């Protein structure tokens, strides 16, 4: 009997365990992927949840961490930790940022309050950002999709290290068009912490800016429902957060401001930029003016490419990550001797892809 058991284990290992193409790319293509930190005010508007989901589904990225910005950053971090844990990406650290007085309703607080606080890594977001820059000088893309308080604090702590970022890709500003498409407005992410934004725009780090001009991208109901019908781990989490957001705001159509920043970082063709010199005035306007360009600014998105890009990635099967381990694909049908013995020995954290015949 002992020989039969060992033989069955060897047969299972030989026949059904192998890396999927996605896993192979994840494991062996890491050298070519962008190192990314996402700084987000997830939990107020719903677009941050879409943006984080898109980043998780983008093979161009190796996400070093997620930091939370503005307001109750600890509760935001719990939200991020719960979302990552639910989709099998608890390997990505989540770090709370500098807390501030809230300026809007935390619409997804119930989801966040259901999280385990242990999913949040100790420490502060500015220290985490600076620590990662020191480990990877000149290599990190910081995707900033919230008020820039953490970035300003990091500059105050160590501007020399901060300048060793590869680039900042941000959703922020309003150059020629505002929220209603007319004249520019003080945009939310800039307005919430004007001094921090002024520090970022004069930091010397290469800036790639996705302002309101290019990010009023409303996802229609048909596409939204079709996305949620995919019923994947990621779409289920976004759907849960969407329901809380919609219930608390009475809105039903999400505007995908922040996913454009993530999308641009993965595929610049989604939002071709124009070099401009931008400055942030004391009222929170991002003013174009004379001088050497300090930012690549997208003034018009390629919406026809953007929506299919986002929807296809979010609706695709979950990309495997380190915490999920190797992928087992079961041949159809599974070898009969193994079925009869009922003996299955799987490595820890194995992701099962396909169906078992019992």
Secondary structure, 3 states (H helix, E strand, C coil): CHHHHHHHHHHHHHHHECCCHHHHHHHHCHHHCEEEEEEECCCCCCHHHHHHHHHHCCCCEEEEEEEECCCCHHHHHHHHHHHHHHCCCCCCEEEECCCCCCCCCCCCHHHHHCCCHHHCECCCHHHHHHHHHHHCCCCEEEEEECCCHHHHHHHHHHHHHHCCCCEEEEECCCCCCCCCCCCCCCCHHHHCCHHHHHHHHCCCCCEEEECHHHHCCECCHHHHHHHHCCCCHHHHHHHHHHHHHHHHHCCCCCECHHHHHHHHHHCHHHCCEEEEEEEECCCCCEEEECCCCCEEEECCCCHHHHHHHHHHHHHCCCCCCHHHCCEEECCCCCCHHHHHHCCCCCCCCCEEECCCCC
